[in-house]
Amino acid sequence: MKRQSDGTDLNRRAVLMAGLAGASALVFGSNSNLFAAEDKGVERKTGKQVDSMIPGFPKVGQREITLQPGASTKATMKNPMICECSQGSLEVVQDDKKFTADKGHVWTCKEGLVEETSNKGKAAETMRIFDLLPA
């Protein structure tokens, strides 16, 4: 039995690929001033924003967060984003839904979502964030 596609899968892939392609051109800067307080054991790097071809999101930005063993961070998402665990394994809780993100795992966040990310391991773990920025 063949599954019919309504184009949603293609749109998701296009958004993910645009975010990843745009991020490859970014150069990391110093810690972001988007965060009011620094969490102990959490290092944040922010890349520059680039123009986007994604409808409704004229800019795409990229960030990287490294959590030391035992560190965690909690935030309410200010915009939609695509996240990837690029090193190690992270415990993620999104609005009470808990999952483990191993290296290479990709997930999404919507505006207003509350997410807590924790490093329960014994080594530093890193996640990349591709921000979809509205006008």
Residue frames relative to the residue before (quaternion, step in Angstrom):
aa qw qx qy qz dx dy dz
M 1.0000 0.0000 0.0000 0.0000 0.00 0.00 0.00
K 0.2946 -0.7708 0.5431 0.1556 3.57 -0.71 1.08
R 0.3569 -0.7181 0.5602 0.2077 3.53 -1.06 0.81
Q 0.3201 -0.7397 0.5590 0.1944 3.54 -0.87 0.92
S 0.2616 -0.7649 0.5725 0.1370 3.53 -1.01 0.85
D 0.2924 -0.7548 0.5619 0.1705 3.54 -1.01 0.83
G 0.6361 -0.5370 0.3231 0.4501 3.58 1.29 0.21
T 0.4729 0.6901 -0.4383 0.3287 3.60 1.24 -0.23
D 0.6455 0.5212 -0.3277 0.4519 3.59 0.93 -0.87
L 0.6479 0.5131 -0.3161 0.4658 3.58 0.96 -0.84
N 0.6595 0.5039 -0.3166 0.4593 3.60 0.92 -0.85
R 0.6399 0.5168 -0.3269 0.4655 3.60 0.95 -0.79
R 0.6568 0.5020 -0.3094 0.4699 3.56 0.94 -0.88
A 0.6475 0.5270 -0.3225 0.4460 3.58 0.95 -0.85
V 0.6506 0.5041 -0.3146 0.4729 3.59 0.96 -0.84
L 0.6615 0.5045 -0.3064 0.4626 3.58 0.88 -0.91
M 0.6872 0.4801 -0.2906 0.4613 3.58 0.82 -0.94
A 0.6335 0.5199 -0.3390 0.4621 3.61 0.99 -0.74
G 0.6563 0.5086 -0.3084 0.4642 3.57 0.97 -0.83
L 0.6816 0.4775 -0.2898 0.4727 3.57 0.92 -0.88
A 0.6549 0.5052 -0.3180 0.4634 3.58 0.97 -0.79
G 0.6588 0.5060 -0.3091 0.4630 3.58 0.95 -0.84
A 0.6579 0.5304 -0.3078 0.4371 3.56 1.00 -0.79
S 0.5948 0.5870 -0.3785 0.3979 3.58 1.06 -0.57
A 0.6854 0.4768 -0.2800 0.4738 3.60 1.19 -0.45
L 0.5631 0.6420 -0.3742 0.3616 3.58 1.24 -0.14
V 0.2247 -0.7319 0.6258 0.1488 3.51 -1.20 0.61
F 0.4427 -0.7153 0.4696 0.2680 3.58 -0.76 1.00
G 0.2234 -0.7495 0.6103 0.1258 3.52 -1.18 0.76
S 0.7065 -0.4050 0.3260 0.4802 3.53 -1.18 -0.51
N 0.7669 -0.3545 0.2478 0.4741 3.55 -1.30 0.01
S 0.5243 -0.6667 0.4487 0.2814 3.53 -1.05 0.82
N 0.3551 -0.7114 0.5602 0.2324 3.55 -1.12 0.66
L 0.4395 0.7011 -0.4517 0.3337 3.60 1.27 0.23
F 0.6905 0.4649 -0.2648 0.4867 3.56 1.21 -0.42
A 0.4488 -0.7193 0.4701 0.2455 3.56 -0.77 1.04
A 0.8089 0.0616 0.0016 0.5848 3.59 0.92 -0.85
E 0.4170 -0.6888 0.5346 0.2566 3.53 -1.11 0.69
D 0.3228 -0.7139 0.5889 0.1985 3.55 -1.02 0.85
K 0.5281 -0.6394 0.4574 0.3211 3.58 -0.96 0.86
G 0.8263 0.1961 -0.1693 0.5001 3.57 -0.89 1.00
V 0.6338 0.4964 -0.3315 0.4919 3.59 1.27 0.28
E 0.1026 -0.7862 0.6086 0.0310 3.57 -0.74 1.11
R 0.1163 -0.8034 0.5831 0.0326 3.57 -0.84 1.02
K 0.0559 -0.7627 0.6439 0.0225 3.55 -1.03 0.88
T 0.1480 -0.7935 0.5870 0.0622 3.55 -1.02 0.81
G 0.2587 -0.7439 0.5972 0.1517 3.56 -0.96 0.91
K 0.6169 -0.5448 0.3979 0.4053 3.54 -1.23 0.20
Q 0.5056 -0.6248 0.4995 0.3232 3.54 -1.29 0.33
V 0.1512 -0.7725 0.6109 0.0843 3.55 -1.18 0.68
D 0.6052 -0.5500 0.4287 0.3840 3.56 -1.26 0.40
S 0.2286 -0.7841 0.5701 0.0885 3.54 -1.13 0.78
M 0.3320 -0.7162 0.5759 0.2124 3.56 -1.23 0.53
I 0.4825 0.6707 -0.4293 0.3647 3.59 1.30 0.09
P 0.4608 -0.6969 0.4673 0.2890 3.63 -0.62 1.05
G 0.8059 0.2559 -0.2160 0.4883 3.57 -0.92 0.97
F 0.7496 0.2779 -0.1747 0.5748 3.58 1.28 -0.18
P 0.1544 -0.8487 0.5001 0.0766 3.61 0.17 1.25
K 0.7731 0.2307 -0.1443 0.5729 3.61 1.22 -0.34
V 0.1415 -0.7364 0.6540 0.1000 3.54 -1.28 0.57
G 0.0847 -0.7890 0.6076 0.0343 3.55 -0.95 0.92
Q 0.2115 -0.7756 0.5816 0.1242 3.55 -1.21 0.45
R 0.0450 -0.7754 0.6298 -0.0005 3.53 -1.07 0.88
E 0.1590 -0.7525 0.6276 0.1203 3.52 -1.31 0.30
I 0.0809 -0.7818 0.6178 0.0238 3.56 -0.93 0.94
T 0.1098 -0.7730 0.6234 0.0422 3.56 -0.88 1.04
L 0.1440 -0.7896 0.5945 0.0482 3.55 -0.79 1.09
Q 0.3583 -0.7108 0.5687 0.2073 3.56 -0.88 0.99
P 0.6832 -0.4714 0.3348 0.4461 3.63 -1.17 0.36
G 0.8122 0.2316 -0.2069 0.4938 3.57 -0.88 1.02
A 0.5763 0.6011 -0.3789 0.4037 3.61 1.21 -0.22
S 0.0087 -0.7805 0.6249 0.0141 3.55 -1.23 0.51
T 0.1317 -0.7671 0.6227 0.0801 3.52 -1.30 0.38
K 0.1023 -0.7825 0.6129 0.0406 3.58 -1.12 0.68
A 0.1056 0.8036 -0.5744 0.1148 3.57 -0.87 0.97
T 0.3528 -0.6602 0.6127 0.2535 3.51 -1.35 0.41
M 0.4383 -0.7314 0.4617 0.2446 3.56 -0.68 1.12
K 0.2988 -0.7759 0.5368 0.1436 3.58 -0.83 1.04
N 0.7805 0.0730 -0.0341 0.6199 3.57 1.32 -0.26
P 0.6053 -0.5291 0.4189 0.4222 3.62 -1.20 0.26
M 0.0306 0.8064 -0.5889 0.0441 3.57 -1.10 0.65
I 0.3025 -0.6900 0.6248 0.2050 3.50 -1.40 0.32
C 0.1156 -0.8074 0.5778 0.0289 3.58 -0.79 1.03
E 0.0676 -0.7812 0.6200 0.0290 3.54 -1.19 0.65
C 0.3328 -0.6918 0.6012 0.2219 3.56 -1.00 0.84
S 0.1120 -0.8479 0.5174 0.0290 3.59 -0.30 1.25
Q 0.7873 0.1021 -0.0754 0.6034 3.58 1.27 -0.19
G 0.8342 0.1936 -0.1544 0.4927 3.56 -0.84 0.96
S 0.4689 -0.6259 0.5392 0.3123 3.52 -1.23 -0.68
L 0.1222 -0.8136 0.5681 0.0206 3.57 -0.74 1.09
E 0.3117 -0.6886 0.6141 0.2270 3.55 -1.19 0.59
V 0.0670 -0.8137 0.5770 -0.0195 3.57 -0.67 1.14
V 0.0619 -0.7606 0.6456 0.0298 3.56 -1.03 0.87
Q 0.0355 -0.7842 0.6189 -0.0292 3.55 -0.71 1.18
D 0.8192 -0.1844 0.0888 0.5357 3.58 -0.49 1.21
D 0.7465 -0.4286 0.1865 0.4735 3.60 0.82 1.10
K 0.5743 0.5256 -0.4022 0.4819 3.64 1.23 0.17
K 0.1437 -0.8277 0.5417 0.0273 3.58 -0.52 1.24
F 0.1281 0.7741 -0.6155 0.0748 3.58 -1.05 0.81
T 0.3974 -0.6760 0.5636 0.2597 3.54 -1.32 0.34
A 0.1723 -0.7720 0.6076 0.0719 3.54 -0.86 1.04
D 0.1509 -0.7857 0.5971 0.0579 3.57 -0.44 1.24
K 0.7307 -0.4095 0.2980 0.4578 3.58 -1.28 0.27
G 0.7929 0.2698 -0.2337 0.4939 3.58 -0.84 1.06
H 0.5222 0.6326 -0.4180 0.3903 3.62 1.24 -0.26
V 0.1264 -0.7841 0.6065 0.0374 3.58 -0.94 0.98
W 0.0602 0.7859 -0.6132 0.0529 3.58 -1.00 0.85
T 0.3568 -0.7368 0.5371 0.2035 3.55 -1.26 0.31
C 0.1819 -0.7458 0.6314 0.1100 3.50 -1.35 0.43
K 0.2598 -0.7479 0.5881 0.1653 3.55 -1.10 0.69
E 0.6543 -0.4961 0.3961 0.4110 3.53 -1.28 0.38
G 0.7918 0.2951 -0.2347 0.4805 3.59 -0.93 0.94
L 0.5151 0.6426 -0.4118 0.3902 3.60 1.26 -0.25
V 0.2650 -0.7309 0.6041 0.1749 3.57 -1.04 0.79
E 0.0050 0.8093 -0.5850 0.0534 3.57 -0.71 1.12
E 0.1014 -0.7512 0.6496 0.0592 3.52 -1.09 0.86
T 0.0951 -0.7893 0.6065 0.0124 3.54 -0.88 1.03
S 0.0318 -0.8185 0.5726 -0.0343 3.58 -0.83 1.02
N 0.2839 -0.7102 0.6175 0.1835 3.52 -1.25 0.63
K 0.1046 -0.8135 0.5720 0.0116 3.57 -0.38 1.28
G 0.5641 0.6394 -0.3614 0.3774 3.58 1.31 -0.07
K 0.5815 -0.5938 0.4462 0.3318 3.53 -1.37 -0.25
A 0.7159 0.3512 -0.2357 0.5555 3.61 1.29 0.09
A 0.6369 -0.5105 0.4013 0.4156 3.58 -1.26 0.34
E 0.1082 -0.7856 0.6085 0.0295 3.57 -1.06 0.82
T 0.1965 -0.8184 0.5389 0.0357 3.55 -0.96 0.94
M 0.0713 -0.7598 0.6433 0.0615 3.53 -1.17 0.71
R 0.2634 -0.7249 0.6163 0.1593 3.53 -1.20 0.72
I 0.1503 -0.7790 0.6068 0.0489 3.51 -1.07 0.85
F 0.1379 -0.7670 0.6242 0.0551 3.55 -0.88 1.03
D 0.2010 -0.8156 0.5370 0.0779 3.58 -0.23 1.32
L 0.2224 -0.7242 0.6395 0.1308 3.56 -0.96 0.97
L 0.1145 -0.8596 0.4979 0.0034 3.56 -0.22 1.32
P 0.3356 -0.7520 0.5342 0.1908 3.58 -0.63 1.13
A 0.6773 -0.4958 0.3606 0.4067 3.55 -1.30 0.30
